[in-house]
C-alpha cells in the first residue's frame, strides 16, 4: 500500500483518492439540490442513491482479486459490445442520441461502463504481446475503432473523444515515437478543420463575410489537390528513398501525404458528425457568428462564472440558476453553477480537490512496478482527465461545448457508477500489489 | 530497464501537461471572475431584472389667466421585447404576423426590429395610442403575447389646436439621434420629449423624472418565486405658467390663419409675450394619433410655405422703413443733426456721384418728425450719408439688433447686420457709401427677425431694452405652490437721452395721426404710435411691416407693443396696419373677441363661423 508521511501521520494515496471522490460527489449533490431548491425537485436524492450504490459497488469490486478481473476482461468487453449493439436496436433517444436503456426507475448508459471494459481489455491485449510491436498496436487500434464506431452510430461525440484520448495515452505509454503520435493528431485535426471550414461555408451562405467567399472554390479544388499531393509524395519517396536520407524531408513527405489523406477522407466525416457538432466548434472560433443564437449556452456560462466574482452569491442564490438561464446546469455546466454560487474561492477549492485526486493517482502510477498495472492506471487517469479537461475547457470557452459530464459533480447515475467502478478496480490493484 | 526509464520520462511529460492544464484553468477563472466580473454581473442583471419604464405625467401649461392650454390624456404604447419571442422561426413569424394584424403595425418593420435586437432585452416601442379594443385584446391574450408589454404615458392634447402650435410646440417619441445626445442626461431610450417650442425649451422642467419597475424574471419571462419587484417611483413634471393670453392668441391667429407672416403682442415694460403667432401653422394634435400622424406630418413637411418655420423668431426680413427711427436715434444721440431743421427734399431723389435713389412720393421739405411721419426716404438718404456707417452700427448694437432676442424658445435665428467686415468676407467687395444710404432706410443687406424688431419698438415705448419672455412662473404639480418666478431681463443698461427719445416718439405718433399709418384712425379710436415699413425683395410683392405701441393715453404699465409682419402684402398699411388696429381695439375692449375674429375673417375672405366653444 503506497503511503506518504505528513507530520506525525501516515496517509495512503488510495484513501485520499477515495475521500476526495466522495467529497466531490457530495458537493455535486449539494449543487444539484441548489438547482431545484425553489421548485422542490428530487434529483439530488436520486444522485445520493447513485452515490451510495457507487460506494457499495466500489467496495465489492475492491474485494475481487485483480488477476481475476483481468481474466474476465475479454468477457466483459464482449458484454459491453453486445450492449452497444443492443442500444442501437432497443435504446431510447434523448437529445438526438440513442444512448440509453430505459428501465423506468433507472436509465442505463452502456457507453459509460464500456470505457472501463475498453481500458481493461486494452491492457489484456497489451500484456500478451511485446510492448510496441506492430501487431500489438494494430490490435489496440482495432479495439478502438470497434468502440468508436459503435458509439459513433448513437451518435455520442463526447464519448468518442474520451476513447481517443485514452488511446493516445496508451500509445504514449507504449513508447511509440512522438512523431507517429503527432501524425495521428495532425491527421485528426486537419480532417476536422477542413470539414468545419466547409460547413462554415455551407451554413452561412448568405451571411458570410465577403473575404471568406474564396472558400467556395477552395473546397472544390481541395479534393483534387489532396489526390495530387498523395501521388506526388508516393512518387518522390519512391525515387529519393536511398539517395536522400534527410530526416526532415521525410517528415515533410509524411505530413503532405497525411494532408492528402485527410482532405480526401473529410468527405466521409458526416457519418459520425452532425451539423450541430460543427456549429459548436464554430461557436468557439467565431462566437458572434451565430444568427439563430446557438452560442446561447456558452454566453450564459460566461455570465454565470463572471457573476460569481470572488465569494459567489451563496448556495441557491445564483440569479442565473434561479432564472434557469444556465442550460443543463445539473450536468455539463455544473461548474459554472458552482462558480456563480461559491465564487472564485469555491472554484479554487474544487480545483484543489481535483488536483489532489489526479496527483494521488499519478503517484500510484509512478510507484507501480508492473507494467500491466501502470497501463490500467494510466487508462483510468486518462479517463478521468479527459472528462475533466473537456468539461472545464468547454465551459470556459477554450473548447467547443461537447457535452461531457464533469467527474463526480455532474448528475448522472451511469457515469457516477462508472467512476466508482474504476475506483474499485484501483483499490483492487492497490491491494494485490504483492502479487505478480 | 532502459524501457522503464523511458516510461518514467513519458509519465513526467504527462505530468507537465497536467500541471499546465490546471494552471491554464485557474488563470481563465481568474480572468472571468476577478478581472472582468463587472461586465458579466451587469449581463446577469440584464437577464433577470426586466426594466419597465414608468413615464410621469407631463407638466401642464397654463396661460396668464390660469386657463389650461394642454391636457394630458392617459395613453398606452405597445412595446416588444425581442428575446422573449418564440425561438422557432416559423412560430416567430406567425406571432409577428398576428401582432401586425391586431395592432396595425407594419410587418417588415417588426421583422427588422426582431432581427436587429435578438439579444437586446430592452423594450422597443412599436405602437402608440392603443385603443380600448386593443388593450382588452392584449389583457385577454397575455399568455400568448408574453413578448409584448404596455407603457402608460401622457398623450399631449393642445386645446388651442393650431393657434399656439409654434409657441407650445409638440411632443414625440425620442429618436435615435436625440437619444445619443441626451443619454448622458438620464433620458431613457423609449421616452417622450418636447420636439419644438416651449415643450422643447422647458423639457427638463415639464418632463419630471421617469420611474421604473424592475421585475425579476426567469429565462421564460415569468416572475421568479419569492423575489419581489422593485419600484422606483416617477416624479411628475412641473407646471409652467405663461404670460400668453389664450383668447388673444386665438384672435391673433385668426389674422394669420391663411397667410404667411408673424404677429407678436407683448407688454411694453416687462416684455411679457401676450401672443405670438406664425403663419401658416400646423395642428400638433394630429401628430398624436398614430393612424394619421405620418400622413399629416408628411403633409406639413411637404408644404412649400414651410409651416414648421416659426417666422417670429426664425424668419429674417429686411426691416424697411421701420428701421428709420433707429437711424434717427443714432443721429440724435451722436448730436449730428438738428431735428427741427427743415431739409430740402423737393428734388424727390438723392444723388452720390452718378448713383440716384428715388422716393416714391415728393415732399417739399422735412424735419425729422415730418420725415418719420411721411416716411420720407430722401431725408433719411441724406441723414444716413451724413452720419455714416459707424454711428448707425454703434447705435444698432445698443439696441441689440445684432444679437439674439433671448426669448425662451429654441432655435432662434440671427439676422444679418452688415458692416464693412461682413461685406468683405461674404461678398469680397469693399463697403461703399451707397451701402450706407441703403442701410439708412432699412434695405440692402440688413435683415432680422420680427422678435428683434419687436424688442426695438418696446425700447421706443419704455426706454429700456427688455428681453421678451413667455414663461414666468413654475408651479409644483403636487402642492400647487409657485416654485420659481422669473423677473424681466434687460439686454443692456442702455438708456437713451429722454429729449431724443421724445422726438422719435413724436415722429411715430405723428405717423399714425396724419402720416403713412393714418388709416388706423378709420378703424380704431385708440391713440398709438407706430411705423409702417415694407421689405422689398428681388421679385414679387414686398413684405409689409407695422410696428407700434399704445395706447398712448395710458401709463406705460398698461401699454402694449404689437409687431405685425405679413409676407407679400406690399405696403405695411395694406394688411399689417389694420390688423394692428383691430388688435388694439380688442385689447382695449372696443371689439369683442367674436367681432375681432369676424373682422379678420372678412378681410381674408373667410366665412364667418359660429362662436367656438371654449372649455
Interface residues (C-beta under 8 A of the other chain):
Chain A: X38 X39 X131 X169 X172 X173 X175 X291 X292 X293 X300 X302 X303 X304 X305 X306 X307 X308 X309 X310 X319 X320 X322 X323 X324 X325 X339 X343 X344 X347 X348 X351 X355 X358 X362 X365 X366 X371 X374 X378 X385 X389 X392 X393 X396 X398
Chain B: X3 X6 X7 X8 X10 X11 X13 X14 X15 X18 X21 X22 X24 X25 X26 X28 X29 X30 X32 X33 X34 X36 X37 X39 X40 X41 X43 X44 X45 X47 X48 X87 X89 X118 X119 X216 X217 X218 X219 X220 X224 X225 X226 X227
